Amino acid sequence: MENGGVYNETTEPEEKAPRRRPFGFTLRRLWGWRLPVKVVQAIFSLVAVVCEEIVDDCSFCGGLYFFEFISCSAFLLSLLILCAYCTDLYESLGEDKVQKL
């Protein structure tokens, strides 16, 4: 007992936290053809919003306002999908909540 052989260490050595990428950006979930398709979708919807904003004068603006709503919504939703699948938000929320989103 005098040499300390009876007592063992009771705590485990502390492990280093896994190295995280800046902003938690990863391409593990959108690989292959899915990532380019989502990026092109976001670009096209942004171009649609910009083209709609260029129109100065119209006779019947109901369709133009509807197009503005749809293109802006598509742009925001495609950005949301890219953020959810390409960042650590996927692990934070969980797969089931991301699928519901």
ABEGO torsion letter per residue (X at the ends): XAAGAABBBABBBBBBBBBBBBGGBBAAABBEAAAAAAAAAAAAAAAAAAAAAABABBABAAAAAAAAAAAAAAAAAAAAAAAAAABAAAAAAEAAAAAAX
